């Protein structure tokens, strides 16, 4: 997840990620915008949508809906086995919709907004995945 600088490597970690996101957004769904391919990848542009009904990490549910444009690269090895899904999106747009959907004229939402900020700050202390910070430039042949 490039936007959050996290890597979910291995079958169990990927399953845990999908399980956690379906708890946070049980109605999560996609609308494909475009589908492209290259020699070793399938590239998908899509809208991701859902309603924040469960915790998103340390961020409590807000009940707000979101719609965020994303791009996913599905990378395959020489044997055509899927080896990586790399997802790009604007995480601030998503958070703005989740927290910004709260009616701040209602005092009961002030505590929830503060809990969301506290949760976000607690998650920001996690270090980024080193593999997303240090990449090897490609070598191009003449």
Long-range contacts (C-beta under 8 A, 24 or more apart in sequence): 1-87, 2-86, 2-87, 2-88, 2-132, 3-87, 3-88, 3-89, 3-90, 3-91, 4-91, 5-128, 5-129, 5-132, 5-133, 6-126, 6-128, 6-129, 7-129, 7-131, 7-132, 20-57, 21-56, 23-54, 23-55, 24-50, 24-52, 24-53, 24-54, 24-55, 24-56, 24-61, 25-50, 25-51, 25-52, 25-53, 25-54, 25-56, 26-50, 26-51, 26-53, 26-54, 27-51, 27-53, 33-69, 40-75, 40-76, 40-77, 41-73, 41-74, 41-75, 41-76, 42-73, 42-74, 42-76, 43-71, 43-72, 43-73, 43-74, 44-71, 44-72, 44-74, 45-69, 45-70, 45-71, 46-70, 46-71, 46-72, 48-89, 52-98, 55-119, 56-98, 57-119, 57-123, 58-118, 58-119, 58-120, 58-122, 58-123, 59-98, 59-116, 59-119, 59-120, 59-123, 60-112, 60-115, 60-116, 60-119, 62-98, 62-99, 62-101, 62-102, 62-112, 62-116, 63-101, 64-97, 64-98, 64-99, 64-100, 64-101, 64-102, 65-97, 65-101, 66-93, 66-94, 66-97, 66-98, 67-97, 68-93, 68-94, 68-97, 95-120
